[in-house]
Structures are given as structure tokens and as C-alpha cells.
């Protein structure tokens, strides 16, 4: 069974590299995928992990576009892709001061785009999941935030005041986000009035989302089903045009 099993008519899509205008006049490189159809659609900003934009992020963007979302992946590393953890750490250290501002720019671009109905979510992987948490805590116009194996540690103590509903998904064997951190995050989310969800996938580690998983019971497939259902509740069918 594949990770993605469409339950409704898929859209043909367009995709490719674009750039987004920043307030200081610079251009933010990004990857863009959207339905090749008329009308307005909900939107998703996919936020990449510390490797940069890889096949995984592009694949996720294509799936979302086929499902009827406009998608931007802001390229926080300006085209660079890490192949080792050491390279990834260096890229994170170089770019961390402006990464959230770039994510915020991508979200604002989607909010105001002529083909978007104003309903926008942030979906992040790893490092991008941490930035998705920050978006949920910062923006009061975001419909939803999804963090796949993000790092909540720097934001613990703040989640009760999150503006957007959060879906957080972790593997039970993640070496970077332990059971104690997950338990504290769960307590904070339960104290909120927002309809947050926290899912743990038995036996999955960090970085479990893969384009190679074709087992319907895989961590990727389970996560994708949860993401799809969460966004349908909070984004796709809320005020859709």
C-alpha cells in the first residue's frame, strides 16, 4: 500500500523553482507546487529539515498540490543541500538568525496570494517542525501547524498560548526528543483550548518520513494519514471556495 491513497479526485499540478520578494528587496528562493485548475485553494508552507530541500519535501509538496493545496517550500539554505550531519549543522548555524523570518514571509505570501482562499497551514520536518511550532505560537492568522519530529524544547512553557491548532508527530525511539519532553509537550497542549493533537508512532525514530516507504503500516503512511485528516478538519474544508 502506498503512503498516499487519494480519497477524491486528484488535481493535475504545476511545480518548479520561484522566488519570493522580501521586505528588504532581496529575493527568497522557493519551490512551488499548485493545482493546475481554476479557483482558489487552501495553502501549505512546507518547511524543510536541516538537509535543505530534498526529494522528500518536493514529494510532499506534490502530494499536497494533487490534493488541492497551493504549496511553497521556502529554501532557507538558498539552494544548498547537506549530505552529512556536519554539513547540515553548519548550514543551520549559518542561517538560523533569519530562518523564521523567511518562513513568516512564505506564510504571508500564501495568505495574500490571488489563488489562495486565505486558509494557510505550516507543515515542517525536523528543523522545519521546530519552525512550524514557532509559527503556531507567533501568528494569529494561521489555521494549523504540523510538526513532524520537530524540536519543542526551546518553546516549552509557551504551548498553552498557541494561536493555531498543532499536530505534533514523533517516533517513540527518537534519540533527540525523549519521552520526558514529549510528556511535557502533551501536558501543555492539553491545557490549551485549541484542538491540538500529539501522536507517537511505535518503533519509529527521527526523520522517519520517506518516499521509499510503500508499506501501508509504515511510519510514513501513518503520519500522512494523520496529517491529511488534521488539515482537512482545520484548513481544507473551512471556508473553501
SESERO-633651 format. One line per 3 residues: number of its first residue (from 1); their letters; for each residue x, y, z of C-alpha. Coordinates in steps of 0.25 Angstrom, whole numbers, plus 5000, padded with zeros to 4 digits. Each point is the difference from the previous one (the first is absolute). Layout:
BEGIN
NUM> a> X/Y/Z | ...
//
This chain:
BEGIN
1> xxx> 5000/5000/5000 | 5006/5014/4996 | 5001/5011/5010
4> xxx> 4990/5008/4993 | 4987/4994/4996 | 4991/5011/4995
7> xxx> 4985/5000/5004 | 4996/5010/4990 | 5003/5006/4986
10> xxx> 5014/5004/4999 | 5004/5013/4993 | 5011/5001/4989
13> xxx> 5011/5008/5005 | 5011/5011/4997 | 5013/5001/5007
16> xxx> 5013/5006/5000 | 5010/5010/5005 | 4995/5014/5003
19> xxx> 5005/5012/5009 | 4992/5008/5010 | 5002/5015/5003
22> xxx> 5006/5003/5014 | 4997/5013/5007 | 5015/5005/4998
25> xxx> 4999/4998/4985 | 5007/4987/4999 | 4994/4987/4994
28> xxx> 4997/4987/5008 | 5002/4988/4992 | 4989/4990/5001
31> xxx> 4994/4987/4994 | 4985/5002/4995 | 4990/4989/4997
34> xxx> 4985/5003/4998 | 4987/4995/4993 | 4999/5002/4985
37> xxx> 4986/5004/5002 | 4992/5013/5001 | 4994/5005/5013
40> xxx> 5006/5003/5014 | 5006/4989/5009 | 5005/4999/5014
43> xxx> 5015/5001/5001 | 5012/4993/5008 | 5014/5005/5002
46> xxx> 5009/4987/5001 | 5012/5003/5008 | 5012/4992/4998
49> xxx> 5010/4992/5009 | 5014/5003/5003 | 5004/4993/4987
52> xxx> 4994/5011/4991 | 4989/4998/4989 | 5001/4985/4997
55> xxx> 4992/4990/4992 | 4992/4998/5013 | 4995/5014/5001
58> xxx> 4997/5001/4985 | 4992/4987/5000 | 4992/5005/5012
61> xxx> 4997/5014/4992 | 4996/4992/4988 | 4990/4991/5008
64> xxx> 4994/5013/5007 | 4998/5006/4986 | 4994/4988/4995
67> xxx> 4990/5001/5012 | 4996/5014/4997 | 5010/5009/5008
70> xxx> 5009/5011/4995 | 5014/4997/5005 | 5013/5008/5003
73> xxx> 5013/4994/5005 | 5009/5012/5004 | 5014/4996/4997
76> xxx> 5007/5004/5013 | 5013/4996/4995 | 5000/5007/4987
79> xxx> 5001/4987/4991 | 5011/4993/5009 | 4997/4986/5004
82> xxx> 5008/4993/5011 | 5005/4985/4998 | 5006/4998/5014
85> xxx> 4995/5004/5014 | 5012/5009/5001 | 4996/5008/4988
88> xxx> 4986/5001/5005 | 5004/5006/5013 | 5009/5010/4993
91> xxx> 4988/5004/4991 | 4991/5001/5012 | 5010/5009/5008
94> xxx> 5002/5009/4988 | 4985/5002/4997 | 4993/4999/5014
97> xxx> 5000/5015/5002 | 4990/5002/4989 | 4993/4987/4998
100> xxx> 4987/5003/5007 | 4999/5014/4992 | 5001/4992/4987
103> xxx> 4989/4990/5005 | 4992/5012/5004 | 5002/5007/4986
106> xxx> 4995/4987/4993 | 4988/4999/5009 | 4997/5015/4998
109> xxx> 5001/4997/4985 | 4990/4989/5000 | 4991/5008/5008
112> xxx> 4999/5011/4990 | 5001/4992/4987 | 4989/5002/4990
115> xxx> 4998/4985/4998 | 5000/4997/5015 | 4987/5001/5008
118> xxx> 5007/5005/5013 | 5001/4987/5007 | 5014/4996/5003
121> xxx> 5008/4989/5007 | 5014/4998/5004 | 5006/4986/4998
124> xxx> 5014/4998/5005 | 5010/4988/5001 | 5011/5000/5010
127> xxx> 5006/5014/5001 | 4988/5004/4992 | 4991/4994/5010
130> xxx> 5006/5009/5011 | 4997/5012/4991 | 4986/4995/4998
133> xxx> 4998/5000/5015 | 5006/5014/5000 | 4989/5004/4989
136> xxx> 4989/4995/5009 | 5005/5008/5012 | 5002/5012/4992
139> xxx> 4990/5002/4989 | 4985/5002/5004 | 4995/4998/4985
142> xxx> 5006/4986/4998 | 4989/4989/4999 | 5009/4989/5004
145> xxx> 5015/4995/5003 | 5005/4986/4998 | 5014/4996/5006
148> xxx> 5006/4987/4996 | 5011/4997/5009 | 5002/5014/5004
151> xxx> 5008/5005/5012 | 4990/5006/5010 | 5011/5002/5011
154> xxx> 5002/5015/4997 | 4985/5003/5001 | 4996/4992/5012
157> xxx> 4992/5009/5009 | 4993/5007/4989 | 4991/4990/4993
160> xxx> 4988/5003/5009 | 4999/5013/4993 | 5002/4995/4985
163> xxx> 4991/5007/4990 | 4999/4989/4990 | 4996/4985/5002
166> xxx> 5012/4992/5001 | 5002/4985/4995 | 5014/4995/5005
169> xxx> 5005/4986/4996 | 5012/4993/5006 | 5006/4986/4999
172> xxx> 5001/4993/5014 | 5015/4997/4997 | 5003/5015/4996
175> xxx> 5014/5002/5007 | 4998/5015/4999 | 4987/5002/5006
178> xxx> 4998/4991/5012 | 4988/4994/5007 | 5001/5011/5011
181> xxx> 5000/5012/4990 | 4988/4993/4993 | 4993/4999/5013
184> xxx> 5002/5014/5004 | 4995/5005/4986 | 4988/4991/5001
187> xxx> 4996/5006/5014 | 5002/5014/4994 | 4991/4997/4988
190> xxx> 4989/4994/5008 | 5000/5013/5009 | 4997/5008/4987
193> xxx> 4986/5003/4995 | 5005/4997/4986 | 4997/4986/4994
196> xxx> 5014/4995/5000 | 5005/4986/4997 | 5012/4993/5004
199> xxx> 5003/4986/4993 | 5012/4991/5003 | 5003/4989/4990
202> xxx> 5005/4987/5007 | 5014/4996/4996 | 5002/5012/4991
205> xxx> 5013/5008/5001 | 5004/5014/4996 | 4998/5004/4985
208> xxx> 4990/4989/4997 | 4993/5006/4989 | 5005/4994/4987
211> xxx> 4996/4999/4985 | 5004/4985/5000 | 4990/4995/5010
214> xxx> 4989/4992/4993 | 4995/4992/5012 | 4986/5005/5004
217> xxx> 5004/4998/5014 | 5013/5008/4999 | 5003/5012/5009
220> xxx> 4999/5009/4987 | 4987/4994/4997 | 4994/5002/5014
223> xxx> 5006/5014/5001 | 4994/5004/4986 | 4986/4995/5004
226> xxx> 5000/5008/5013 | 5005/5013/4992 | 4990/4998/4989
229> xxx> 4988/4999/5010 | 5006/5011/5009 | 5001/5010/4988
232> xxx> 4986/4996/4995 | 4994/5004/5013 | 5007/5013/5003
235> xxx> 5004/5005/4986 | 4994/4993/4987 | 4985/5001/5003
238> xxx> 5000/5012/5008 | 4995/5012/4991 | 5005/4993/4988
241> x> 4995/5007/4987
//
